[in-house]
């Protein structure tokens, strides 16, 4: 429900991707439009959905990833590429913020 059915996928070239596809109703978001959970036991994932739209009706516009070293990277479209996905899987990422709208 929070991450979606298959967050890690392989693209047509067998490259690893990380794509969150939560199935969250709008009422589940806090007053400030956020909802958070822990992914893989240590990666804080926060969804920012200011309109509180049901997530199955919208797509992410971008994501920000923050490494355990403090480095932050903006990911347009919200789909993490091979290097970023591997860093998440290897627990080298501390947090991911996924933005809608």
C-alpha positions in Angstrom: 0.0 0.0 0.0 2.7 2.5 0.9 5.3 1.7 -1.7 3.1 0.0 -4.3 3.2 -3.5 -5.6 6.7 -3.5 -7.2 8.9 -0.6 -6.2 12.0 -2.1 -7.8 11.7 -3.0 -11.5 13.9 -3.7 -14.4 13.5 -1.5 -17.5 13.6 -2.9 -21.1 17.5 -2.9 -20.9 17.5 -4.8 -17.6 18.5 -1.6 -15.7 17.2 -1.4 -12.1 14.7 1.4 -11.4 12.9 2.4 -8.2 9.4 3.7 -8.7 7.0 4.3 -5.8 3.3 3.7 -6.7 1.5 4.0 -3.5 -2.2 3.3 -3.2 -3.2 5.9 -0.7 -6.6 7.6 -0.3 -6.4 11.4 0.1 -7.8 11.2 3.7 -4.7 9.3 4.8 -2.5 12.4 4.3 -1.8 14.7 7.2 -3.2 18.3 7.3 0.0 19.5 5.7 -0.4 17.0 2.8 2.3 14.5 3.9 2.4 10.8 4.6 5.6 8.9 5.6 6.8 5.4 6.1 10.1 3.5 6.5 11.2 1.6 3.4 13.6 -1.3 3.7 13.9 -0.8 7.5 15.8 2.4 7.4 14.9 4.7 4.5 12.4 7.4 5.5 10.0 8.0 2.5 7.7 11.0 2.6 5.0 11.7 0.1 4.1 15.4 -0.3 0.6 15.6 -1.8 -0.8 19.1 -1.0 -4.1 18.5 -2.7 -4.6 15.2 -0.9 -5.6 13.6 -4.1 -5.9 9.8 -4.1 -2.5 8.7 -5.3 -3.8 6.1 -7.8 -5.2 9.1 -9.7 -1.9 11.1 -9.9 1.8 10.6 -10.7 4.8 12.0 -8.9 6.3 15.1 -10.4 9.7 14.8 -8.7 11.6 13.3 -5.8 14.5 14.4 -3.6 16.9 11.8 -2.3 19.3 12.4 0.6 22.2 10.2 1.2 23.6 9.1 4.5 26.4 11.4 3.7 24.0 14.4 3.5 24.2 14.8 -0.3 20.8 15.7 -1.8 19.7 15.1 -5.4 16.6 16.1 -7.3 15.0 13.5 -9.5 12.6 14.9 -12.1 9.5 12.6 -12.6 10.2 10.7 -9.4 11.6 7.5 -10.9 15.0 6.7 -9.5 17.5 5.4 -12.1 19.9 2.5 -11.7 22.6 4.2 -9.6 20.1 5.8 -7.3 18.0 2.6 -7.0 21.1 0.6 -6.1 22.1 3.2 -3.5 18.6 2.8 -1.9 18.8 -0.9 -2.0 22.3 -0.8 -0.4 20.9 1.5 2.3 23.2 4.4 1.3 20.1 6.7 1.2 18.7 8.2 4.4 15.5 9.7 3.0 13.4 10.1 -0.1 10.7 12.8 -0.6 8.3 12.2 -3.4 6.3 15.2 -4.6 2.9 15.3 -6.3 1.5 18.4 -8.2 
